[in-house]
Amino acid sequence: MAGKLTTGNITGIEKLHIVGGAEDRTAITNGNAAKNKPLVVCFGELLIDFVPTVGGVSLAEAPAFKKAPGGAPANVAVGVSRLGGSSAFVGKVGDDEFGYMLADILKQNNVDNSGMRFDRTARTALAFVTLKADGEREFMFFRHPSADMRLHESELNTNLIKQANIFHYGSISLIEEPCKSAHLAAINIAKKSGSMLSYDPNLRLPLWPSPEAARKGIMSIWDQSDIIKVSEDEITFLTGGDDPYDDNVVMKKLFHPNLKLLVVTEGSEGCRYYTKAFKGRVPGIKVKPVDTTGAGDAFVSGLLNSLASDSKLFQDEKRLRDALLFANVCGALTVTERGAMPSLPTKTAVLDALNKHSASKK
Protein backbone atom coordinates (compact mmCIF):
# COMPACT_ATOMS: atom_id res chain seq x y z
CA MET A 1 0.00 0.00 0.00
CA ALA A 2 1.38 3.41 -0.97
CA GLY A 3 2.69 5.38 1.97
CA LYS A 4 2.61 2.46 4.38
CA LEU A 5 5.70 2.29 6.57
CA THR A 6 6.81 -1.10 7.77
CA THR A 7 9.77 -1.51 10.07
CA GLY A 8 9.49 -5.17 10.99
CA ASN A 9 12.86 -6.94 11.03
CA ILE A 10 14.67 -3.63 10.62
CA THR A 11 17.21 -2.92 13.29
CA GLY A 12 18.97 0.42 13.32
CA ILE A 13 15.86 2.57 12.87
CA GLU A 14 14.87 3.40 16.42
CA LYS A 15 12.48 6.24 15.78
CA LEU A 16 10.87 7.96 12.82
CA HIS A 17 9.16 11.28 12.53
CA ILE A 18 7.68 13.09 9.55
CA VAL A 19 9.32 16.22 8.19
CA GLY A 20 8.59 18.36 5.17
CA GLY A 21 5.14 16.91 4.55
CA ALA A 22 3.92 13.41 3.81
CA GLU A 23 6.52 12.37 1.29
CA ASP A 24 9.68 12.57 3.38
CA ARG A 25 10.82 10.90 6.57
CA THR A 26 13.93 11.39 8.62
CA ALA A 27 15.68 8.78 10.68
CA ILE A 28 16.71 9.47 14.23
CA THR A 29 19.29 6.75 14.30
CA ASN A 30 22.62 5.98 15.80
CA GLY A 31 24.78 8.91 16.82
CA ASN A 32 27.92 6.80 16.76
CA ALA A 33 30.32 9.62 15.95
CA ALA A 34 32.72 9.34 18.87
CA LYS A 35 32.95 12.66 20.63
CA ASN A 36 36.69 12.42 21.23
CA LYS A 37 37.64 11.54 17.64
CA PRO A 38 37.90 13.87 14.63
CA LEU A 39 34.78 13.35 12.51
CA VAL A 40 34.71 12.68 8.76
CA VAL A 41 31.27 13.46 7.29
CA CYS A 42 30.54 12.05 3.82
CA PHE A 43 27.81 13.53 1.61
CA GLY A 44 26.16 12.00 -1.45
CA GLU A 45 24.74 8.78 -2.81
CA LEU A 46 24.05 5.48 -1.10
CA LEU A 47 22.65 2.76 -3.34
CA ILE A 48 22.40 -0.92 -4.16
CA ASP A 49 24.95 -2.39 -6.55
CA PHE A 50 23.91 -5.54 -8.40
CA VAL A 51 27.03 -7.52 -9.31
CA PRO A 52 27.08 -10.67 -11.52
CA THR A 53 27.67 -13.93 -9.68
CA VAL A 54 30.41 -14.74 -12.21
CA GLY A 55 33.23 -12.53 -13.44
CA GLY A 56 34.32 -11.50 -16.91
CA VAL A 57 30.87 -11.20 -18.49
CA SER A 58 28.75 -8.33 -19.76
CA LEU A 59 25.57 -7.35 -17.94
CA ALA A 60 23.49 -9.09 -20.63
CA GLU A 61 25.49 -12.30 -20.30
CA ALA A 62 25.34 -12.46 -16.48
CA PRO A 63 23.39 -15.53 -15.27
CA ALA A 64 22.42 -13.91 -11.96
CA PHE A 65 23.22 -10.91 -9.75
CA LYS A 66 24.10 -10.46 -6.11
CA LYS A 67 23.11 -7.26 -4.29
CA ALA A 68 25.70 -5.21 -2.40
CA PRO A 69 25.67 -1.79 -0.72
CA GLY A 70 27.36 0.91 -2.81
CA GLY A 71 27.84 4.60 -3.43
CA ALA A 72 31.29 6.19 -3.25
CA PRO A 73 30.68 8.62 -0.34
CA ALA A 74 29.06 5.86 1.72
CA ASN A 75 31.98 3.54 0.95
CA VAL A 76 34.38 6.19 2.25
CA ALA A 77 32.36 6.60 5.46
CA VAL A 78 32.45 2.85 6.10
CA GLY A 79 36.15 2.75 5.17
CA VAL A 80 37.05 5.42 7.74
CA SER A 81 35.07 3.61 10.43
CA ARG A 82 36.66 0.26 9.54
CA LEU A 83 40.07 1.88 10.09
CA GLY A 84 39.05 2.95 13.59
CA GLY A 85 38.05 6.51 12.73
CA SER A 86 34.80 8.36 13.34
CA SER A 87 32.49 8.94 10.36
CA ALA A 88 28.98 9.97 9.39
CA PHE A 89 26.90 9.89 6.22
CA VAL A 90 24.49 12.50 4.86
CA GLY A 91 22.18 11.55 1.99
CA LYS A 92 18.78 10.23 0.95
CA VAL A 93 17.40 6.80 0.13
CA GLY A 94 13.92 5.52 -0.62
CA ASP A 95 11.33 4.75 2.04
CA ASP A 96 11.66 1.12 0.98
CA GLU A 97 13.27 -2.16 2.00
CA PHE A 98 16.57 -1.33 0.30
CA GLY A 99 16.73 2.10 1.93
CA TYR A 100 16.30 0.73 5.43
CA MET A 101 18.71 -2.10 4.69
CA LEU A 102 21.36 0.47 3.74
CA ALA A 103 20.70 2.55 6.87
CA ASP A 104 21.14 -0.58 8.95
CA ILE A 105 24.38 -1.54 7.16
CA LEU A 106 25.85 1.88 7.99
CA LYS A 107 24.86 1.43 11.63
CA GLN A 108 26.39 -2.05 11.75
CA ASN A 109 29.63 -0.48 10.49
CA ASN A 110 29.56 2.20 13.22
CA VAL A 111 28.80 5.02 10.78
CA ASP A 112 26.56 7.77 12.19
CA ASN A 113 23.51 7.68 9.91
CA SER A 114 21.50 10.43 11.58
CA GLY A 115 21.98 12.51 8.42
CA MET A 116 20.00 10.02 6.31
CA ARG A 117 16.57 10.89 4.94
CA PHE A 118 13.88 8.65 3.41
CA ASP A 119 11.76 9.60 0.40
CA ARG A 120 8.31 8.06 -0.13
CA THR A 121 7.93 9.04 -3.77
CA ALA A 122 11.28 7.86 -5.20
CA ARG A 123 13.07 4.57 -4.78
CA THR A 124 16.57 3.83 -3.54
CA ALA A 125 19.02 4.05 -6.46
CA LEU A 126 20.15 0.84 -8.15
CA ALA A 127 23.27 0.22 -10.23
CA PHE A 128 24.18 -2.89 -12.19
CA VAL A 129 27.94 -3.13 -12.51
CA THR A 130 30.21 -5.75 -14.02
CA LEU A 131 33.88 -6.24 -14.82
CA LYS A 132 34.07 -7.47 -18.40
CA ALA A 133 36.67 -9.89 -19.74
CA ASP A 134 38.77 -6.98 -21.06
CA GLY A 135 38.96 -5.48 -17.57
CA GLU A 136 36.59 -2.59 -18.29
CA ARG A 137 33.73 -1.88 -15.91
CA GLU A 138 30.22 -1.59 -17.32
CA PHE A 139 27.48 0.34 -15.51
CA MET A 140 23.73 0.54 -15.85
CA PHE A 141 21.95 2.94 -13.49
CA PHE A 142 18.31 3.14 -12.39
CA ARG A 143 17.75 6.75 -11.29
CA HIS A 144 14.62 8.20 -12.90
CA PRO A 145 14.73 9.87 -10.40
CA SER A 146 16.12 8.00 -7.43
CA ALA A 147 15.75 9.14 -3.84
CA ASP A 148 19.33 10.45 -3.53
CA MET A 149 18.55 13.06 -6.21
CA ARG A 150 15.63 14.39 -4.14
CA LEU A 151 17.50 15.55 -1.04
CA HIS A 152 16.40 19.11 -0.19
CA GLU A 153 18.48 21.76 1.54
CA SER A 154 15.83 21.94 4.29
CA GLU A 155 16.49 18.26 5.12
CA LEU A 156 20.20 18.68 5.86
CA ASN A 157 21.35 17.73 9.35
CA THR A 158 23.23 20.99 9.81
CA ASN A 159 24.41 20.18 13.33
CA LEU A 160 26.09 17.01 12.07
CA ILE A 161 27.75 18.81 9.17
CA LYS A 162 29.05 21.53 11.50
CA GLN A 163 30.84 18.86 13.57
CA ALA A 164 32.90 17.67 10.60
CA ASN A 165 36.65 17.99 10.79
CA ILE A 166 36.63 16.79 7.19
CA PHE A 167 33.61 17.11 4.87
CA HIS A 168 33.90 14.74 1.90
CA TYR A 169 31.81 14.61 -1.29
CA GLY A 170 31.73 13.61 -4.95
CA SER A 171 30.15 15.10 -8.07
CA ILE A 172 27.13 12.83 -8.71
CA SER A 173 25.07 14.88 -6.27
CA LEU A 174 25.66 17.95 -8.48
CA ILE A 175 23.82 16.51 -11.49
CA GLU A 176 20.18 17.24 -10.60
CA GLU A 177 18.12 19.56 -8.44
CA PRO A 178 17.15 19.66 -5.61
CA CYS A 179 20.20 17.63 -4.53
CA LYS A 180 22.59 20.04 -6.23
CA SER A 181 21.41 22.97 -4.10
CA ALA A 182 21.53 20.80 -0.98
CA HIS A 183 25.10 19.81 -1.85
CA LEU A 184 26.22 23.42 -2.34
CA ALA A 185 24.51 24.47 0.91
CA ALA A 186 26.23 21.62 2.79
CA ILE A 187 29.65 22.69 1.45
CA ASN A 188 28.94 26.23 2.60
CA ILE A 189 27.91 25.09 6.10
CA ALA A 190 31.02 22.91 6.43
CA LYS A 191 33.35 25.64 5.17
CA LYS A 192 31.92 28.25 7.55
CA SER A 193 32.35 25.77 10.41
CA GLY A 194 36.05 25.36 9.64
CA SER A 195 35.86 21.89 8.08
CA MET A 196 38.48 20.73 5.62
CA LEU A 197 36.76 20.06 2.27
CA SER A 198 37.60 16.83 0.43
CA TYR A 199 36.52 16.12 -3.16
CA ASP A 200 36.64 12.95 -5.25
CA PRO A 201 34.86 13.73 -8.56
CA ASN A 202 34.19 10.03 -9.19
CA LEU A 203 33.27 10.58 -12.84
CA ARG A 204 30.28 8.54 -14.05
CA LEU A 205 29.62 9.89 -17.55
CA PRO A 206 26.38 7.92 -18.19
CA LEU A 207 24.68 9.85 -15.37
CA TRP A 208 25.36 13.30 -16.86
CA PRO A 209 23.34 14.85 -19.71
CA SER A 210 26.53 15.28 -21.77
CA PRO A 211 30.33 15.18 -21.40
CA GLU A 212 30.40 18.99 -21.43
CA ALA A 213 27.82 19.15 -18.63
CA ALA A 214 29.93 16.69 -16.63
CA ARG A 215 33.10 18.71 -17.13
CA LYS A 216 31.37 21.97 -16.20
CA GLY A 217 29.59 20.47 -13.20
CA ILE A 218 32.68 18.78 -11.78
CA MET A 219 34.78 21.92 -12.14
CA SER A 220 32.07 24.19 -10.67
CA ILE A 221 33.18 23.40 -7.09
CA TRP A 222 36.83 22.62 -7.84
CA ASP A 223 38.22 25.85 -6.37
CA GLN A 224 36.41 25.40 -3.04
CA SER A 225 38.07 22.12 -2.10
CA ASP A 226 41.12 21.74 0.17
CA ILE A 227 41.86 18.14 -0.88
CA ILE A 228 41.15 16.63 -4.29
CA LYS A 229 41.69 13.04 -5.36
CA VAL A 230 41.51 12.42 -9.11
CA SER A 231 42.35 9.48 -11.39
CA GLU A 232 44.45 9.51 -14.55
CA ASP A 233 41.36 9.05 -16.73
CA GLU A 234 39.62 11.94 -14.99
CA ILE A 235 42.60 14.23 -15.67
CA THR A 236 42.42 13.40 -19.38
CA PHE A 237 38.67 14.06 -19.39
CA LEU A 238 38.77 17.30 -17.36
CA THR A 239 41.65 18.80 -19.34
CA GLY A 240 40.18 17.92 -22.73
CA GLY A 241 42.67 15.19 -23.60
CA ASP A 242 45.93 16.39 -22.06
CA ASP A 243 48.62 14.00 -20.84
CA PRO A 244 47.70 12.93 -17.26
CA TYR A 245 51.37 12.17 -16.49
CA ASP A 246 52.56 15.70 -17.27
CA ASP A 247 53.17 17.60 -14.02
CA ASN A 248 52.81 20.91 -15.83
CA VAL A 249 49.32 19.97 -17.01
CA VAL A 250 48.29 19.00 -13.49
CA MET A 251 49.73 22.14 -11.86
CA LYS A 252 48.50 24.63 -14.47
CA LYS A 253 45.04 23.23 -15.13
CA LEU A 254 44.01 21.47 -11.93
CA PHE A 255 45.95 22.92 -9.00
CA HIS A 256 44.34 26.05 -7.54
CA PRO A 257 45.61 28.60 -4.95
CA ASN A 258 43.43 27.33 -2.09
CA LEU A 259 44.31 23.67 -2.61
CA LYS A 260 46.29 21.96 0.15
CA LEU A 261 46.70 18.61 -1.57
CA LEU A 262 45.99 17.16 -5.02
CA VAL A 263 46.40 13.39 -5.36
CA VAL A 264 46.42 11.51 -8.66
CA THR A 265 45.74 7.79 -8.27
CA GLU A 266 47.40 5.38 -10.70
CA GLY A 267 45.76 2.09 -9.74
CA SER A 268 48.26 -0.63 -8.86
CA GLU A 269 51.14 1.74 -9.63
CA GLY A 270 50.38 3.92 -6.60
CA CYS A 271 49.77 7.68 -6.62
CA ARG A 272 51.27 11.10 -7.26
CA TYR A 273 50.89 14.04 -4.91
CA TYR A 274 51.07 17.81 -5.34
CA THR A 275 51.14 20.53 -2.68
CA LYS A 276 52.29 24.15 -2.83
CA ALA A 277 55.65 23.13 -1.38
CA PHE A 278 56.44 19.73 -2.91
CA LYS A 279 55.37 16.98 -5.24
CA GLY A 280 56.26 13.34 -5.71
CA ARG A 281 55.12 9.78 -6.21
CA VAL A 282 54.40 6.91 -3.81
CA PRO A 283 54.44 3.41 -5.37
CA GLY A 284 51.70 0.90 -4.65
CA ILE A 285 52.08 -2.65 -3.37
CA LYS A 286 51.57 -5.68 -5.56
CA VAL A 287 48.49 -7.85 -4.97
CA LYS A 288 46.44 -10.29 -7.02
CA PRO A 289 43.31 -8.33 -8.04
CA VAL A 290 39.88 -9.95 -7.85
CA ASP A 291 37.54 -6.93 -8.05
CA THR A 292 38.65 -3.30 -8.41
CA THR A 293 35.29 -1.88 -7.28
CA GLY A 294 35.79 0.44 -4.30
CA ALA A 295 39.59 0.65 -4.53
CA GLY A 296 39.52 4.43 -5.00
CA ASP A 297 37.07 4.83 -2.10
CA ALA A 298 39.31 2.70 0.14
CA PHE A 299 42.27 4.90 -0.83
CA VAL A 300 40.30 8.03 0.08
CA SER A 301 39.17 6.59 3.41
CA GLY A 302 42.77 5.72 4.29
CA LEU A 303 43.99 9.20 3.42
CA LEU A 304 41.15 11.02 5.20
CA ASN A 305 41.52 8.88 8.31
CA SER A 306 45.18 9.93 8.52
CA LEU A 307 44.37 13.59 7.81
CA ALA A 308 41.59 13.69 10.41
CA SER A 309 44.08 12.86 13.15
CA ASP A 310 46.98 14.88 11.69
CA SER A 311 45.82 17.98 9.85
CA LYS A 312 49.41 19.22 9.42
CA LEU A 313 50.34 16.35 7.08
CA PHE A 314 50.51 18.77 4.15
CA GLN A 315 53.47 20.55 5.72
CA ASP A 316 55.68 17.49 6.25
CA GLU A 317 56.53 15.49 3.13
CA LYS A 318 57.68 12.38 5.00
CA ARG A 319 54.47 12.16 7.05
CA LEU A 320 52.42 12.79 3.90
CA ARG A 321 54.24 10.03 2.03
CA ASP A 322 53.62 7.62 4.92
CA ALA A 323 49.91 8.51 4.86
CA LEU A 324 49.74 8.00 1.10
CA LEU A 325 51.48 4.61 1.34
CA PHE A 326 48.89 3.67 3.99
CA ALA A 327 46.13 4.80 1.60
CA ASN A 328 47.71 2.83 -1.28
CA VAL A 329 47.62 -0.31 0.87
CA CYS A 330 43.96 0.33 1.75
CA GLY A 331 43.15 0.40 -1.96
CA ALA A 332 45.30 -2.64 -2.73
CA LEU A 333 43.72 -4.83 -0.04
CA THR A 334 40.24 -3.91 -1.22
CA VAL A 335 40.81 -5.34 -4.71
CA THR A 336 41.73 -8.76 -3.30
CA GLU A 337 38.06 -9.47 -2.43
CA ARG A 338 34.71 -9.01 -4.16
CA GLY A 339 32.48 -6.05 -3.40
CA ALA A 340 33.39 -2.58 -2.13
CA MET A 341 32.09 -2.33 1.43
CA PRO A 342 32.73 -5.94 2.48
CA SER A 343 36.37 -5.74 1.36
CA LEU A 344 37.28 -2.40 2.98
CA PRO A 345 40.21 -3.22 5.30
CA THR A 346 40.70 -2.82 9.03
CA LYS A 347 43.62 -0.85 10.41
CA THR A 348 45.20 -4.10 11.64
CA ALA A 349 45.05 -5.61 8.13
CA VAL A 350 46.65 -2.51 6.62
CA LEU A 351 49.46 -2.40 9.20
CA ASP A 352 50.15 -6.13 8.69
CA ALA A 353 50.40 -5.58 4.92
CA LEU A 354 52.70 -2.59 5.47
CA ASN A 355 54.98 -4.66 7.72
CA LYS A 356 55.18 -7.42 5.10
CA HIS A 357 55.85 -4.81 2.41
CA SER A 358 58.68 -3.29 4.50
CA ALA A 359 60.18 -6.70 5.25
CA SER A 360 60.17 -7.66 1.58
CA LYS A 361 62.21 -4.57 0.70
CA LYS A 362 65.00 -5.38 3.16
C-alpha atoms as one frame of an Amber mdcrd trajectory, in Angstrom:
protein
   0.000   0.000   0.000   1.384   3.408  -0.967   2.692   5.377   1.966   2.615
   2.465   4.381   5.705   2.292   6.566   6.807  -1.102   7.772   9.774  -1.508
  10.071   9.486  -5.173  10.986  12.856  -6.939  11.035  14.672  -3.627  10.622
  17.209  -2.916  13.292  18.972   0.422  13.319  15.859   2.573  12.870  14.873
   3.402  16.418  12.479   6.243  15.781  10.874   7.956  12.820   9.156  11.280
  12.533   7.679  13.090   9.554   9.317  16.224   8.189   8.587  18.358   5.168
   5.137  16.909   4.547   3.920  13.407   3.807   6.519  12.371   1.292   9.675
  12.570   3.384  10.816  10.901   6.566  13.930  11.387   8.616  15.680   8.776
  10.680  16.715   9.471  14.231  19.289   6.749  14.302  22.621   5.984  15.800
  24.782   8.907  16.822  27.921   6.800  16.758  30.316   9.616  15.953  32.722
   9.340  18.866  32.947  12.664  20.633  36.686  12.419  21.228  37.640  11.539
  17.640  37.899  13.872  14.630  34.780  13.346  12.515  34.707  12.681   8.760
  31.271  13.458   7.286  30.542  12.050   3.817  27.813  13.528   1.610  26.164
  12.003  -1.446  24.740   8.783  -2.809  24.054   5.476  -1.097  22.650   2.765
  -3.342  22.399  -0.919  -4.157  24.954  -2.390  -6.554  23.914  -5.542  -8.401
  27.026  -7.522  -9.310  27.084 -10.667 -11.520  27.671 -13.929  -9.681  30.408
 -14.736 -12.212  33.228 -12.530 -13.443  34.319 -11.502 -16.913  30.871 -11.201
 -18.490  28.752  -8.329 -19.765  25.569  -7.351 -17.942  23.493  -9.086 -20.626
  25.494 -12.302 -20.299  25.341 -12.462 -16.475  23.389 -15.530 -15.272  22.422
 -13.912 -11.956  23.220 -10.912  -9.751  24.105 -10.463  -6.108  23.108  -7.262
  -4.293  25.697  -5.210  -2.396  25.671  -1.789  -0.722  27.359   0.907  -2.805
  27.842   4.600  -3.435  31.288   6.195  -3.254  30.680   8.624  -0.337  29.058
   5.858   1.725  31.984   3.538   0.949  34.379   6.192   2.252  32.358   6.599
   5.456  32.454   2.847   6.097  36.149   2.748   5.172  37.045   5.425   7.737
  35.075   3.610  10.433  36.658   0.261   9.537  40.070   1.877  10.090  39.053
   2.948  13.589  38.054   6.506  12.730  34.800   8.360  13.343  32.492   8.935
  10.360  28.978   9.966   9.392  26.904   9.890   6.219  24.486  12.502   4.860
  22.176  11.553   1.987  18.778  10.226   0.951  17.396   6.797   0.133  13.924
   5.519  -0.618  11.333   4.748   2.042  11.661   1.117   0.976  13.271  -2.164
   2.004  16.572  -1.335   0.299  16.729   2.101   1.928  16.296   0.725   5.434
  18.706  -2.103   4.693  21.364   0.468   3.743  20.704   2.551   6.872  21.143
  -0.584   8.947  24.378  -1.537   7.160  25.854   1.876   7.991  24.863   1.433
  11.631  26.395  -2.054  11.749  29.627  -0.477  10.491  29.560   2.200  13.216
  28.802   5.020  10.782  26.562   7.774  12.193  23.512   7.676   9.906  21.503
  10.431  11.583  21.981  12.510   8.416  20.004  10.021   6.308  16.572  10.891
   4.944  13.879   8.651   3.412  11.764   9.604   0.403   8.313   8.060  -0.127
   7.929   9.041  -3.775  11.284   7.865  -5.199  13.069   4.573  -4.783  16.571
   3.831  -3.543  19.015   4.050  -6.456  20.145   0.838  -8.151  23.267   0.220
 -10.228  24.179  -2.887 -12.193  27.941  -3.134 -12.506  30.215  -5.751 -14.023
  33.875  -6.238 -14.824  34.066  -7.472 -18.404  36.672  -9.888 -19.743  38.767
  -6.981 -21.060  38.959  -5.478 -17.568  36.589  -2.586 -18.291  33.727  -1.883
 -15.906  30.222  -1.592 -17.321  27.484   0.339 -15.507  23.727   0.538 -15.851
  21.949   2.944 -13.486  18.309   3.137 -12.390  17.750   6.754 -11.292  14.625
   8.197 -12.904  14.726   9.866 -10.404  16.118   8.003  -7.431  15.748   9.135
  -3.839  19.328  10.451  -3.528  18.548  13.063  -6.208  15.627  14.392  -4.144
  17.496  15.548  -1.040  16.400  19.112  -0.195  18.482  21.762   1.542  15.827
  21.939   4.294  16.495  18.261   5.116  20.202  18.685   5.857  21.347  17.727
   9.352  23.226  20.986   9.812  24.414  20.178  13.333  26.085  17.008  12.074
  27.752  18.810   9.165  29.048  21.528  11.502  30.844  18.859  13.566  32.897
  17.668  10.600  36.652  17.994  10.795  36.626  16.794   7.185  33.605  17.108
   4.867  33.896  14.737   1.905  31.814  14.607  -1.288  31.728  13.608  -4.953
  30.147  15.096  -8.070  27.133  12.831  -8.713  25.071  14.884  -6.268  25.664
  17.952  -8.483  23.818  16.513 -11.493  20.181  17.236 -10.597  18.116  19.559
  -8.441  17.151  19.662  -5.612  20.197  17.635  -4.526  22.594  20.044  -6.228
  21.407  22.974  -4.098  21.529  20.797  -0.983  25.105  19.810  -1.848  26.221
  23.422  -2.341  24.514  24.466   0.907  26.230  21.624   2.794  29.645  22.687
   1.448  28.935  26.231   2.602  27.909  25.091   6.099  31.015  22.912   6.432
  33.352  25.642   5.169  31.918  28.247   7.555  32.347  25.767  10.409  36.049
  25.363   9.639  35.855  21.891   8.078  38.478  20.727   5.617  36.758  20.059
   2.269  37.602  16.825   0.433  36.518  16.121  -3.159  36.639  12.949  -5.249
  34.862  13.725  -8.558  34.194  10.026  -9.191  33.270  10.582 -12.842  30.278
   8.544 -14.047  29.615   9.891 -17.545  26.376   7.920 -18.188  24.680   9.849
 -15.370  25.364  13.295 -16.860  23.341  14.848 -19.715  26.532  15.280 -21.772
  30.330  15.184 -21.403  30.404  18.992 -21.432  27.816  19.146 -18.635  29.931
  16.694 -16.630  33.098  18.714 -17.133  31.372  21.974 -16.197  29.591  20.466
 -13.202  32.676  18.781 -11.782  34.783  21.918 -12.143  32.073  24.190 -10.666
  33.176  23.395  -7.090  36.832  22.622  -7.837  38.216  25.849  -6.370  36.406
  25.400  -3.038  38.069  22.123  -2.099  41.116  21.737   0.167  41.859  18.141
  -0.875  41.154  16.627  -4.287  41.689  13.040  -5.364  41.509  12.419  -9.106
  42.347   9.483 -11.388  44.451   9.511 -14.550  41.359   9.053 -16.734  39.620
  11.944 -14.992  42.596  14.235 -15.672  42.416  13.399 -19.376  38.675  14.063
 -19.387  38.772  17.297 -17.362  41.653  18.803 -19.339  40.181  17.918 -22.729
  42.669  15.189 -23.600  45.933  16.390 -22.058  48.619  13.998 -20.835  47.699
  12.925 -17.255  51.367  12.167 -16.489  52.560  15.699 -17.272  53.165  17.595
 -14.022  52.809  20.913 -15.833  49.315  19.966 -17.011  48.287  19.003 -13.485
  49.732  22.144 -11.858  48.505  24.631 -14.467  45.042  23.226 -15.128  44.005
  21.470 -11.928  45.947  22.922  -8.998  44.344  26.046  -7.539  45.608  28.597
  -4.951  43.432  27.327  -2.088  44.307  23.667  -2.614  46.290  21.963   0.148
  46.699  18.607  -1.572  45.988  17.162  -5.016  46.404  13.394  -5.355  46.421
  11.511  -8.657  45.737   7.795  -8.266  47.403   5.383 -10.700  45.759   2.091
  -9.744  48.258  -0.632  -8.863  51.142   1.740  -9.629  50.382   3.923  -6.602
  49.768   7.675  -6.616  51.269  11.096  -7.259  50.886  14.044  -4.909  51.071
  17.810  -5.336  51.141  20.535  -2.682  52.286  24.151  -2.834  55.648  23.127
  -1.383  56.443  19.730  -2.906  55.372  16.975  -5.240  56.258  13.337  -5.712
  55.117   9.779  -6.212  54.401   6.908  -3.809  54.436   3.415  -5.373  51.702
   0.898  -4.645  52.083  -2.646  -3.366  51.567  -5.677  -5.559  48.495  -7.848
  -4.975  46.437 -10.287  -7.022  43.308  -8.330  -8.036  39.883  -9.950  -7.851
  37.542  -6.931  -8.051  38.653  -3.300  -8.406  35.290  -1.877  -7.280  35.794
   0.436  -4.304  39.588   0.652  -4.531  39.517   4.425  -4.995  37.072   4.826
  -2.102  39.306   2.698   0.137  42.268   4.896  -0.827  40.303   8.034   0.080
  39.170   6.590   3.405  42.774   5.722   4.286  43.988   9.203   3.420  41.148
  11.024   5.203  41.524   8.884   8.310  45.182   9.935   8.517  44.370  13.588
   7.808  41.593  13.688  10.408  44.079  12.863  13.154  46.983  14.877  11.695
  45.817  17.984   9.849  49.410  19.220   9.419  50.345  16.350   7.079  50.510
  18.768   4.151  53.475  20.546   5.720  55.683  17.487   6.249  56.526  15.491
   3.129  57.679  12.377   5.001  54.467  12.160   7.047  52.424  12.795   3.904
  54.240  10.034   2.025  53.616   7.624   4.921  49.910   8.513   4.856  49.742
   8.000   1.099  51.479   4.608   1.344  48.893   3.674   3.993  46.135   4.803
   1.598  47.707   2.832  -1.279  47.623  -0.308   0.867  43.963   0.328   1.754
  43.151   0.403  -1.960  45.301  -2.635  -2.730  43.724  -4.829  -0.036  40.236
  -3.906  -1.222  40.808  -5.339  -4.710  41.726  -8.758  -3.299  38.064  -9.473
  -2.427  34.711  -9.007  -4.159  32.479  -6.047  -3.400  33.394  -2.580  -2.131
  32.088  -2.330   1.433  32.732  -5.944   2.478  36.366  -5.739   1.357  37.275
  -2.397   2.983  40.213  -3.216   5.296  40.699  -2.816   9.034  43.624  -0.855
  10.412  45.201  -4.101  11.636  45.052  -5.611   8.134  46.652  -2.506   6.616
  49.461  -2.395   9.201  50.145  -6.126   8.687  50.396  -5.579   4.922  52.698
  -2.592   5.469  54.980  -4.658   7.718  55.178  -7.416   5.101  55.854  -4.813
   2.409  58.675  -3.285   4.498  60.175  -6.702   5.254  60.174  -7.656   1.576
  62.213  -4.566   0.704  65.000  -5.381   3.161
